[in-house]
């Protein structure tokens, strides 16, 4: 909030909260651990060489930061160069729910249409 106010000149009266008591319990499994399905993605891509993947992320997403996803993709095990070419990545200005930002929603639609139509 300090950077927004002093660095960017943006005033926000709402407190910044991420995974505080107001948004808990946040349960994605019984142990509440980080979910990583990159091994399953790599297996699926090896099993189906025609599988294409579009990864869409918000540049300012603090819940699932883009670099975390990029790190996982870079470290997919035993994936051929050809299979890696089937992974497309695109980013949006918004955060975790980037599609709530109208310009990002328009870009998202275009990216999806382009991905589906690509050969």
GIJO-V531048 format. One record per pair of residues at least 6 apart in sequence whose ideal C-beta (glycine too) atoms are under 7 Angstrom apart, sorted by the first residue. I is the first residue (numbers start at 1). J is the second residue. Records with the same first field share a line. If there is no record, write none. Layout:
I: J / J
This chain:
1: 12 / 16
4: 10 / 12
5: 11
17: 23
18: 62
19: 26
28: 35
36: 72
38: 72 / 76
41: 53 / 76
42: 76 / 77 / 78 / 79
44: 51
45: 51 / 79 / 83 / 86
46: 78 / 79 / 83
49: 82 / 83
51: 86
52: 86
53: 86 / 87
54: 88 / 115
55: 69 / 73 / 87 / 88 / 89
56: 90 / 92 / 108 / 111
57: 66 / 69 / 91
58: 92 / 94 / 95 / 96 / 98
59: 66 / 91 / 92 / 93
60: 94 / 95
61: 95 / 96
62: 95
63: 96
64: 96
66: 91
73: 87
88: 115
90: 111
92: 98 / 104 / 107 / 108
93: 101 / 104
94: 100 / 101 / 104
98: 104
99: 105 / 108
